[in-house]
Amino acid sequence: MRKIVLLFTSILLLTGCGQSYEDTKRLSREQRLKLWREDSAALKIAVMPTLDCLPVFLAKDHQMFDTAVDIRLKQFTAQMDVDTAFQRGRVEGGFTDLVRAERMIKEGLPLRYAATTNAYWLLISNRQQRMTSLKHLDDKMLAMTRYSVTDLLGDLAVDSAKLKTERVFRIQINDVYVRLKMLENNEMDALFLTEPQATQALLAKHKVLLDTRKLDMQMGVLAFRTKGMDDNNRKRQMEVFMKGYNEACDSINKYGVRHYADVIRKHYTMSDQALKALPDSLVFQRAAAPREKDIERAKAWLGKK
């Protein structure tokens, strides 16, 4: 009799566990589907740990976006990953440069430009190499990303110094933190950096060979896909996003970059010394289309490739 009771109890336990497992699987599927639907409906923006993204980080963290609208930031450390997110429809918008954006357009991904950013790029040489001019790039390694503004600038540097292309060894290093680390570890002769990584490199006494601010180049942009952006929900999201973006730009311009140290510490990997050294005179322009001459510069360079 005792054996029968034990057997019956075991059957009940097993049946109960089976139902619990099936319920768990069903709930898990439902939860995953719910999360997917919410993510699909949200306005997703691809961002990088570069200073041109600061207005979006600020607007998100300081609730400058209407909280009734779901705006999500998708963070990457390599521009190529931003491209992939665009191409696979994982984001509606993102920060990039005109070369990369025009290449995606050329390959069949319609984009529109919502804003020009204040991103600038420095060609920085390793201090141990004692390079003082572009001609010293001869027989040196240069870190960059292919089909990006840094690739264009690499050609510009080589042409300006009248060097043979094959004498400057282009090394593709996409992750901005890896690129900076290679400089710090003396594994790279020269490389392109934007802020705040550029400030971190300059604090270590590495030298600037080229600065796009002196070349009248404005190549940073905030771009959006055009597909699926015409319905009323997306239009409302865009209105809220751009309003918050402009408000954040105005606030940074009023109080300065370092005033928002809380946001910078949260989203950027850098020391307090580097944070204090950031150029506080940076101006963040309200949303405006890129200049036609910058778009044409990107197109012309891509045409040669």
Protein Blocks (a to p, Z undefined) as FASTA:
>chain_A
ZZmmmmmmmmmmmmmmmmmmmmmmmmmmmmmmmmmmmmmmpccddddfdfklmmmmmmmm
nopacfkbccdddddfbfklmmmmmmnopafbdcddfklmmmmmmnopacddfbdcfbdc
dddddfklopabfklmgopacdddehifklmmmmmmmmmnopafklpccdddfblklmmm
mmmnopafbdcdddfklmmmmmnopacfbdfklnopafbccdddfehplbmklmmmmmmm
mmmmmmmmmmmmmnojklmmmmmmmmpccdfklmmmpcfkbccdddddddfklmmmmmmm
mmmZZ
